[in-house]
Amino acid sequence: MLTQEQIEAVAAEFDLDEEELGEAVLDACHRAASDRYNSGAAQDLDDEDAHELLHGQADRQASDISNGGPGALISFLAQYCTTQDELRRLLGGLAS
């Protein structure tokens, strides 16, 4: 896991658009929701209700993270990276 200092050092290399960061966080939250759904989360609900519940939670999570500003968005995305180079590649893909 990267330290906050490492995250900030890599983020400083890029001129990132907050909207693009927000979209990347929203995508990551929905991928996690899909994984939970496919793993049988909310089994007590029918498929449609389970899908709606889990993806609604993903929307709220992404919104909460976005409300924290660019630093919160980058920190959230960084949790999926184990090295500064991985984070650099991820952020570089958003910046281009």
Disulfide bonds with the S-S distance in Angstrom:
none
